[in-house]
């Protein structure tokens, strides 16, 4: 049986993978729109990690439910950004699929 990964660990892994992928791109040589898209993706990954941290620290079930919805919405937005970044061939098909699957897995754990 596969070991269950905590939501925070998943969020952290998504952020780390995005940071690594962006680090391998010469961002300064890209057109402004593509640079901004990559920065948006990095910022969204950070925001998701913080959302998940807050979700894990929620004191009431109502608060946790609200935070889970906010995190799920942000994860859906990150999936849209991942696809946009891949349309510029800044992410390969395998990375795009893996990041999208990780985001889906995180949504499912909330």
LINTA-V926688 format. One record per residue. N is the residue number from 1. SS is DSSP state (alpha for helix, beta for strand, coil for the rest). Layout:
# LINTA-V926688
N | SS
N | SS
This chain:
# LINTA-V926688
1 | coil
2 | coil
3 | coil
4 | coil
5 | coil
6 | coil
7 | alpha
8 | alpha
9 | alpha
10 | alpha
11 | alpha
12 | alpha
13 | alpha
14 | alpha
15 | alpha
16 | alpha
17 | alpha
18 | alpha
19 | alpha
20 | alpha
21 | alpha
22 | alpha
23 | alpha
24 | coil
25 | coil
26 | coil
27 | alpha
28 | alpha
29 | alpha
30 | coil
31 | coil
32 | alpha
33 | alpha
34 | alpha
35 | alpha
36 | alpha
37 | alpha
38 | alpha
39 | alpha
40 | alpha
41 | alpha
42 | alpha
43 | alpha
44 | alpha
45 | alpha
46 | alpha
47 | alpha
48 | alpha
49 | alpha
50 | alpha
51 | alpha
52 | alpha
53 | alpha
54 | alpha
55 | alpha
56 | alpha
57 | coil
58 | coil
59 | coil
60 | coil
61 | alpha
62 | alpha
63 | alpha
64 | alpha
65 | alpha
66 | alpha
67 | alpha
68 | alpha
69 | alpha
70 | alpha
71 | alpha
72 | alpha
73 | alpha
74 | alpha
75 | alpha
76 | alpha
77 | alpha
78 | alpha
79 | alpha
80 | alpha
81 | alpha
82 | alpha
83 | alpha
84 | alpha
85 | alpha
86 | alpha
87 | alpha
88 | coil
89 | coil
90 | coil
91 | coil
92 | coil
93 | alpha
94 | alpha
95 | alpha
96 | alpha
97 | alpha
98 | alpha
99 | alpha
100 | alpha
101 | alpha
102 | alpha
103 | alpha
104 | alpha
105 | alpha
106 | alpha
107 | alpha
108 | alpha
109 | alpha
110 | coil
